Amino acid sequence: MPSSLKLILKLILGLALIVAAWVFFSTQWGWKALPDTAPLTFEAYDDRFEQAGAKAAAELEAMRAEFGVPGVTAAVAIDGQLVWSAGAGWSDLATEAPATPDTLFRIGSTSKAMTATVIARLVDQGVLDPDGTVGDYFPDAPNEDWLELELDQLLSHTAGFPGYENNSDWPDAYETLRMKRQYETVEESLGLVDGSRLLFEPGEDFYYNSFDVVVASVLAERASGLDYASLLEREVRAPLNLTTPVRANAGPAPEHVAQFYQSRQNGQVRPRGAVNVSQRWPSGGLYARSVDLVQVASAWLDDNYISEATRERFWTPMRLNSGEVNEQGYALGWRVNPESTTRFGEDAPVRIVHHGGVSRGAMSWLILYPELGMAVAVNINTETREFGDFSSVEPEITRLFAEAAGRTPENARLPD
């Protein structure tokens, strides 16, 4: 074998060893076991719920320990009033900061429900029409295929937009996965998908994604004359007297934001690498506290905040052109199950309105029981293997407070 070829082979082998070593150490570096004991606090804001609150806090800690979650918070509201909140584990392991009701988490796609709240308010004000098209509010949209898409199709994922994995707008599609670029406005982030093809004709099918809700938010901005951040303040935080939701990656981070982690099944965690979610503020880029999420959800039951007609329009699962309800029971910014039996059993169906979210190092779950007048939120600062792992604590929390409040489903009347 010629000496030059031997040299090349040695160089290739050496490079392969370097790469293998880098991969090994990068995947093993930084993992630490969670401490054996963790802080746990809760507060019942009404004496009626002291016992239920103590049991719910114990359930929350048990879930955290079972699935290796660094920190978790939860909250319950009944009839629009916050009745309980709790935190278990750590907001930040390095500083030993506990997870408390003041902790902010990335809420992923639960942001969609927050955006739907803004848009529902604008519908009530006559600023937006759910049947209105992109062309009505955004005639200079960068893709002419969008002009005939209706607002309700955008909010229900029946408009035909692609997701991150099948965005044909290269090389911008890579940026949606890399999540490093900063965007200053919602409209600016549409450059990530403005050259992409729709997956199907509007209304023909359902495809869950984030881009359509971003477009819907631009319609809200154009129709109202306010940017998305101002709309969140005017339509959500100010009227409900809340601290969150707020945009992540929008200037200096607010106080009490959790550190986000990767987790392994053996109970080890390490800090998650930084990502920038400014590309998806309306659909997956908000921070929020559990205590604020339950109050946003509860506000939907207040006719003075969102009218009954608008509420039911937004909570009616979208039908496709075929007349069939879409596969996820997705309505306008919310998933809806009119008669869920998974919470209280086959003999006690109850309507649930909900949304969950995942955002690299965080998971969020928000659920509303309209006929019980109850809302529950759970947030964590890591990702469990299955979404149902961490959210599995919610039905027991709900049951405890439903019983304490005398709001069990057999006493609730579902709408005709």
C-alpha positions in Angstrom: 0.0 0.0 0.0 1.5 3.4 -0.9 2.7 5.5 2.0 0.4 8.4 1.0 -2.7 6.2 1.2 -1.6 4.8 4.6 -1.3 8.4 5.8 -4.7 9.3 4.5 -6.2 6.2 6.2 -4.5 7.1 9.5 -5.9 10.7 9.2 -9.4 9.4 8.6 -9.2 6.9 11.5 -7.8 9.6 13.8 -10.6 12.0 12.8 -13.2 9.3 13.4 -11.8 8.6 16.8 -11.9 12.4 17.6 -15.5 12.6 16.5 -16.5 9.5 18.4 -14.8 10.9 21.5 -16.6 14.2 21.1 -20.0 12.5 20.7 -19.4 10.4 23.8 -18.3 13.1 26.1 -20.9 15.6 24.8 -23.7 13.1 25.5 -22.3 12.2 28.9 -21.1 15.6 30.1 -22.9 17.5 32.8 -25.5 14.9 34.0 -26.2 15.0 37.7 -28.6 13.1 39.9 -31.5 14.9 41.4 -31.2 15.3 45.2 -33.1 12.7 47.3 -35.3 15.3 49.0 -36.9 18.3 47.4 -38.7 21.5 48.6 -42.5 21.4 48.5 -44.8 24.3 49.2 -48.5 24.9 48.7 -51.1 27.5 49.6 -54.9 27.1 49.8 -56.5 30.5 49.4 -59.8 29.2 50.8 -60.0 27.2 54.0 -62.4 24.8 52.4 -59.5 23.4 50.3 -56.8 23.0 52.9 -57.1 19.2 53.1 -57.5 18.8 49.3 -54.5 21.1 48.8 -52.3 19.1 51.1 -53.2 15.9 49.3 -52.8 17.5 45.8 -49.3 18.8 46.8 -48.3 15.3 47.9 -49.5 14.0 44.5 -47.5 16.7 42.7 -44.3 15.7 44.6 -44.9 12.0 43.9 -45.1 12.7 40.2 -42.0 14.9 40.2 -40.0 12.2 42.0 -41.3 9.3 39.8 -40.5 10.9 36.5 -37.3 12.7 37.5 -38.6 16.2 37.1 -36.5 19.0 38.6 -39.3 21.4 39.2 -43.1 21.6 38.9 -45.8 24.1 39.7 -49.6 23.7 39.6 -52.7 25.8 40.3 -56.5 25.4 40.5 -59.1 28.1 40.0 -62.8 27.6 40.7 -65.4 30.1 39.5 -62.6 32.4 38.4 -61.0 32.5 41.8 -57.5 31.1 42.5 -58.0 28.5 45.3 -54.7 26.7 45.4 -51.2 26.8 44.1 -48.1 24.6 44.7 -44.5 24.1 43.8 -42.3 21.1 44.2 -38.6 20.7 43.4 -36.3 23.3 42.0 -36.6 26.2 39.6 -32.8 26.2 39.3 -30.7 23.4 40.8 -27.4 25.3 40.6 -28.7 28.1 42.8 -31.0 25.8 44.8 -34.0 28.1 43.9 -37.2 26.2 44.6 -40.1 26.0 42.2 -42.8 28.3 43.5 -46.1 29.8 42.2 -44.0 32.8 41.0 -41.9 30.6 38.7 -42.2 31.3 35.0 -42.0 28.4 32.5 -42.0 28.2 28.7 -45.4 27.0 27.9 -44.9 25.8 24.3 -48.1 25.3 22.4 -50.3 26.3 25.3 -49.4 29.7 23.8 -52.0 29.0 21.1 -54.7 29.1 23.7 -53.4 32.5 24.9 -53.4 33.8 21.4 -57.0 32.5 20.9 -58.0 34.5 23.9 -56.7 37.7 22.4 -58.4 36.9 19.1 -61.7 36.0 20.7 -61.7 39.4 22.5 -61.1 41.1 19.1 -64.0 39.1 17.6 -66.3 40.4 20.4 -65.1 43.9 19.7 -65.9 43.6 16.0 -62.3 44.0 15.0 -62.0 40.5 13.5 -64.4 38.0 11.9 -63.7 34.3 12.2 -64.9 33.9 8.6 -62.6 36.7 7.4 -59.7 35.9 5.1 -56.0 36.7 5.1 -56.7 38.9 2.1 -59.3 40.9 4.2 -56.8 41.9 6.8 -53.4 41.2 5.3 -53.7 41.9 1.5 -49.9 42.3 1.1 -49.2 38.8 2.6 -46.0 37.5 1.2 -47.6 34.3 -0.2 -50.6 34.7 -2.5 -51.7 31.2 -1.6 -52.6 32.5 1.8 -55.1 35.2 0.7 -58.2 33.0 0.7 -57.4 31.3 4.0 -60.0 32.0 6.7 -59.2 33.0 10.3 -61.1 30.0 11.7 -59.1 27.7 9.4 -55.8 29.2 10.6 -56.8 28.8 14.3 -58.0 25.2 13.8 -55.1 23.9 11.7 -57.3 23.2 8.7 -55.7 25.8 6.5 -53.1 23.5 5.0 -49.9 25.0 6.6 -46.9 22.7 6.9 -45.1 22.0 10.2 -41.4 22.3 11.0 -40.6 18.9 9.5 -42.2 19.5 6.1 -41.6 23.2 5.5 -40.5 23.4 1.9 -39.1 26.9 2.3 -35.4 26.1 2.4 -33.0 27.1 3.9 -35.4 29.0 6.3 -36.8 25.6 7.3 -33.5 24.8 8.9 -33.8 27.9 11.1 -37.2 26.7 12.4 -35.4 23.6 13.8 -32.2 25.4 14.9 -34.1 28.0 16.9 -31.2 30.5 17.3 -32.2 33.5 15.2 -33.8 36.5 16.9 -37.0 38.0 15.4 -38.2 41.5 16.5 -41.8 41.2 15.3 -44.3 38.4 14.6 -44.6 39.4 11.0 -40.9 39.2 10.5 -40.9 35.6 11.5 -43.3 34.7 8.6 -40.1 34.8 6.4 -39.5 31.3 7.7 -42.5 29.9 5.8 -43.5 32.5 3.2 -42.1 30.4 0.3 -43.5 27.1 1.5 -46.3 25.2 -0.3 -49.6 24.4 1.4 -50.1 20.7 2.2 -53.7 20.6 1.0 -56.6 22.8 0.0 -58.1 24.8 2.8 -60.6 22.8 4.9 -59.8 19.5 3.2 -57.8 18.1 6.1 -56.2 18.8 9.5 -52.5 19.2 10.2 -51.3 20.5 13.6 -48.6 23.1 13.3 -47.5 26.5 14.5 -47.2 28.7 11.4 -50.9 29.1 10.8 -51.4 30.6 14.3 -48.5 33.0 13.6 -50.4 34.2 10.5 -53.6 34.5 12.5 -51.7 36.8 15.0 -50.5 39.0 12.2 -54.2 39.4 11.1 -54.9 40.5 14.7 -52.1 43.0 14.6 -53.2 44.4 11.2 -56.8 44.7 12.2 -56.2 46.2 15.7 -53.2 48.4 14.8 -51.3 47.0 17.8 -48.4 44.6 17.9 -48.7 41.2 19.5 -47.0 42.2 22.8 -49.4 45.1 23.2 -52.4 42.9 22.5 -51.3 40.5 25.2 -51.2 43.4 27.6 -54.4 45.0 26.6 -56.6 41.9 26.2 -55.2 39.5 28.7 -52.9 40.7 31.4 -54.4 44.1 32.1 -58.1 43.2 32.3 -57.3 40.1 34.4 -54.7 41.8 36.5 -52.0 39.1 35.7 -48.2 39.1 35.5 -48.1 36.7 32.6 -48.2 35.4 29.8 -45.3 37.3 28.3 -43.0 36.7 25.3 -39.9 34.8 25.8 -36.7 36.0 24.1 -38.0 39.6 24.0 -35.3 41.7 25.7 -34.1 41.0 29.2 -35.6 37.9 30.8 -38.2 38.6 33.4 -37.6 37.6 37.0 -38.2 34.0 38.2 -37.8 32.3 34.9 -37.0 28.6 35.5 -33.8 26.9 34.3 -34.7 24.3 31.7 -33.4 20.8 31.8 -32.9 17.5 29.9 -33.9 14.5 31.9 -32.9 10.8 31.8 -34.9 7.8 33.1 -32.4 7.2 35.9 -33.3 10.5 37.5 -30.3 12.5 36.1 -30.7 15.9 34.6 -28.5 18.6 33.0 -29.2 22.1 31.8 -30.8 22.4 28.3 -29.0 24.3 25.7 -30.4 27.8 25.0 -33.0 28.2 22.2 -34.7 31.3 20.8 -38.5 31.0 20.5 -39.1 34.5 19.0 -40.0 32.8 15.7 -43.2 31.4 17.3 -44.4 33.8 20.1 -48.1 33.4 19.3 -48.0 29.6 18.8 -45.2 28.4 21.1 -43.1 31.2 22.5 -44.6 32.5 25.7 -43.6 32.4 29.4 -46.3 32.0 32.0 -47.1 31.0 35.6 -49.5 28.2 36.4 -51.4 30.6 38.7 -52.0 33.0 35.7 -52.9 30.2 33.2 -55.8 29.0 35.3 -57.2 32.5 35.5 -56.9 33.1 31.7 -58.8 29.8 31.2 -61.4 30.7 33.8 -62.0 34.1 32.3 -63.5 32.3 29.2 -66.5 31.5 31.4 -67.2 35.2 32.1 -69.6 36.6 29.6 -68.3 40.0 30.3 -64.8 38.9 29.2 -65.8 36.7 26.2 -69.4 36.5 25.1 -71.3 33.3 25.1 -71.6 33.3 21.3 -67.9 33.8 20.7 -67.0 31.3 23.4 -69.1 28.5 21.8 -67.8 29.4 18.3 -64.2 29.0 19.6 -65.1 25.8 21.5 -66.8 24.0 18.7 -64.5 21.4 17.0 -63.9 22.5 13.4 -65.5 20.4 10.7 -63.7 19.7 7.5 -65.2 20.3 4.0 -66.4 16.7 4.2 -68.6 17.6 7.2 -66.5 15.4 9.6 -65.0 16.8 12.8 -61.2 17.0 12.5 -59.2 14.1 14.0 -58.1 15.9 17.2 -61.4 17.6 18.1 -59.5 20.8 17.6 -61.6 24.0 17.8 -60.2 27.5 17.5 -57.1 27.6 19.6 -58.3 24.9 21.9 -58.9 21.1 21.9 -62.4 20.2 23.0 -63.9 16.9 24.1 -67.6 17.3 24.7 -68.0 14.2 26.9 -64.8 13.0 28.3 -65.0 9.9 30.5 -61.2 9.6 31.2 -61.4 11.9 34.2 -64.3 10.7 36.3 -65.3 7.4 34.6 -67.8 6.1 32.1 -70.8 7.1 34.2 -69.7 10.7 34.7 -68.8 12.3 31.3 -67.8 15.9 31.4 -66.8 18.5 28.8 -63.1 19.4 28.8 -61.4 22.3 27.0 -57.7 22.1 27.0 -54.3 22.7 25.5 -50.8 21.4 26.2 -47.3 22.5 25.1 -43.8 21.3 24.8 -40.8 23.6 24.4 -37.3 22.1 24.6 -36.9 21.6 28.3 -40.4 22.5 29.4 -43.9 21.1 29.3 -47.3 22.7 30.0 -50.8 21.5 30.6 -53.9 23.7 30.9 -57.4 22.2 31.2 -60.8 23.8 31.8 -64.0 22.0 33.0 -66.7 24.5 31.9 -69.6 22.8 33.7 -67.6 22.4 36.9 -66.3 25.9 36.7 -62.8 24.6 37.3 -59.4 25.2 35.7 -56.1 23.4 36.4 -52.6 24.0 35.2 -49.4 22.1 35.6 -45.9 23.2 34.3 -42.5 21.5 34.5 -39.0 22.6 33.5 -38.0 19.4 31.6 -39.5 17.0 29.2 -40.8 13.6 30.3 -40.7 10.7 27.9 -44.4 10.8 27.3 -46.6 13.9 27.7 -49.0 11.9 29.8 -46.3 11.1 32.3 -46.3 14.6 33.9 -49.9 15.5 33.0 -51.1 12.3 34.7 -51.1 14.2 38.0 -53.9 16.6 36.9 -56.9 14.2 37.0 -56.3 13.4 40.7 -55.8 17.1 41.5 -59.0 17.8 39.7 -60.9 15.1 41.6 -59.7 16.3 45.0 -60.9 19.8 44.4 -64.1 18.8 42.6 -65.1 16.8 45.6 -64.0 19.5 48.1 -66.1 22.1 46.1 -69.1 19.8 45.6 -68.5 20.0 41.8 -68.4 16.4 40.9 -69.4 15.7 37.3 -72.6 13.8 38.1 -73.9 17.1 39.5 -72.9 19.0 36.4 -75.3 19.3 33.5 -73.7 19.1 30.0 -75.2 21.4 27.3 -77.9 19.9 25.1 
